[in-house]
Amino acid sequence: MDPLRILLVVMVVGLLALILKPVLQRRGGADPAPTAEADEVIPPGLTIRPQPFLTDAEAFFYNLLRLTVQDQYLLFAQVPLWCLVEIAGTDRKARAALLGRIALKRVDFVLVHPGTLALAKVVELDDQAKMSDKKQGRDRLLDALFTAADIELVRLDANGRYTVPQLAALLAVEPAE
């Protein structure tokens, strides 16, 4: 066998190996070794686990809200504050400072009109027993932002026991039939 033929066979075998390797790895079920990129994203020594999206009390209230608004509104939970307001202005530093203050804050529930997708109301659950200075400052910030944006903010007692008709009255929505 001449050297040119041997080289051609080696090249074909090598090319087939490169093409079939990913297919064979997937079939074997083995996960590929972690890449250097994955190691850079999550620093060593940290553990990442899922966490509950809502507390039990929030989930209960979400379901009660769902029953109350039915098809009148879309209901969203744990919405980032910066998704609800647009902050514009010529003073870039003031804008950046305000964005920094609201960056990691979320509101409890948002009611959105299903046809226009316009934000209708924000519902916050307040626990008077846990009113720290930090929470009061957050509440003042929300009040100021929503007043400036002309967004209705409804504050409800987190420990309150509401019926669907009571909640409908507090939210000024048609009661469920």
DAJO-V800912 format. One record per run of one state. SS is the DSSP state (alpha for helix, beta for strand, coil for the rest). FROM is the first residue (numbers start at 0). TO is the last residue. If there is no record, write none. Layout:
ss;from;to
SS;FROM;TO
SS;FROM;TO
This chain:
ss;from;to
coil;0;1
alpha;2;27
coil;28;34
alpha;35;40
coil;41;54
alpha;55;68
coil;69;71
beta;72;79
alpha;80;82
coil;83;90
alpha;91;101
coil;102;104
beta;105;112
coil;113;117
beta;118;125
coil;126;126
alpha;127;129
coil;130;131
alpha;132;147
coil;148;150
beta;151;156
coil;157;162
alpha;163;170
coil;171;176
